[in-house]
Amino acid sequence: MVKLSIIIPYFKTFELTEKILKSLVYTQASQYVEVIVIDDGCDEKRLNWWENDVKIIHQENMGVAKTRNKGIDMARGKYIAFIDSDDMIMYNYVETLLEAIEKYDTDVINFNWYDMTTHIEHRKPSNYAVWKAIYKKETIPSFFEECQYGHEDVLFQEEIMNGKYSITYLDKLLYFYNSNREGSLIWKKINGEKVWKKYQ
C-alpha cells in the first residue's frame, strides 16, 4: 500500500532536482512511498535515468496548476506531498511524514520550513505555499488551472482554510525553500545549499 505520493513538477532545474531525487531514492526510499516527477515541457531526457525508481512523466508545457492536478490524478498514496524542483528536503522527510500519517488521520498535516535566503525557520507556517504540508488524497482540493503562477497556491490554501478540512501541526523542520527565484525556478545562491547541508 502506498501511503505517500510525492509530486515534483519539473522545469529546467536538473542539478537541483537530482539532489532531491538522490535524497529520496538513496537515503529515504520506502515501499510505502512513490515519487512522481512531471517534466512540464522541458523534454529533459536526463530525468529518464531515474525511471527505475521514480515515475517520470514528460508532457507539453501546461503550467504548474495543471501539472499538480495531473500528479494528484496519478497518485496512489493515501496522502500527497508537493516538492518544488529547486528546493530541498530534510534527510528524514519521508520517515517523519510516514510516522505522522500513522499517528494522525487529518486532512492536512503541516510542518516547519526554512527559508534558505533569509535563514529563518518558519514554525506553524501560515503562508500559501503547498509544500508546507501533506494532504489526504480523498479530500484534497484541485488547483484552479486558469491562474497565473503563484495565485493557484493562494486559492488552494484558501480552500484548505475555509474550515471544512481538519488540520494537524507537526513541529518538525522538513523543508528548505529556495526563495531567491528572480522570476524563475533557478537556484541562484550557493549559500542556500550550505545551510541545507548543515541539517543533513
Secondary structure as UniProt FT lines:
FT   STRAND          4..10
FT   HELIX           14..22
FT   HELIX           23..27
FT   TURN            31..32
FT   STRAND          33..40
FT   HELIX           45..50
FT   TURN            51..53
FT   STRAND          55..59
FT   HELIX           64..74
FT   STRAND          79..82
FT   TURN            85..86
FT   STRAND          88..89
FT   TURN            91..92
FT   HELIX           93..103
FT   STRAND          108..115
FT   TURN            116..119
FT   STRAND          120..122
FT   HELIX           130..132
FT   STRAND          133..136
FT   TURN            137..139
FT   TURN            145..146
FT   TURN            149..150
FT   HELIX           151..160
FT   TURN            161..164
FT   STRAND          167..177
FT   TURN            182..183
FT   HELIX           190..198
//
